[in-house]
Amino acid sequence: MSKYDPLRRYLEQSLAPEIVLSFAEIEAILGGALPASARRHRAWWANEQTGSHSHCRSWLDAGFETTLVDFVRERLTFRKLVR
C-alpha cells in the first residue's frame, strides 16, 4: 500500500474531466503532509510514466495527469486522460 493510495481512490471516484485541488486539500485526502519538494519543485508533479515515484503513479493509475501547478496559490489541476 502506498501513502498516495487515498489520492488515487479520490481521483478514481470522480467523474469530472478536470479537478483543481489545493495542496491543503491533497494533504487532507492523504491524511498527512506533502513533502517539502512538492511545494518547491515542478518536477515532483511530473507525469512520469516510468520510474519509482509512487506519488505520480497514484494519479496516472487513476486516469489523470497533472496539467497546472500553481505554487503561489498552492493549487494543482488534474485532467482526466483520454483512453
SULPEGI-V526104 format. One record per run of one state. SS is the DSSP state (H for helix, E for strand, - for the rest). FROM is the first residue (numbers start at 0). TO is the last residue. If there is no record, write none. Layout:
SS_FROM_TO, SS_FROM_TO
This chain:
-_0_3, H_4_11, -_12_16, E_17_21, H_22_29, -_30_34, H_35_38, -_39_40, H_41_44, -_45_52, H_53_60, -_61_62, E_63_69, -_70_73, E_74_79, -_80_82
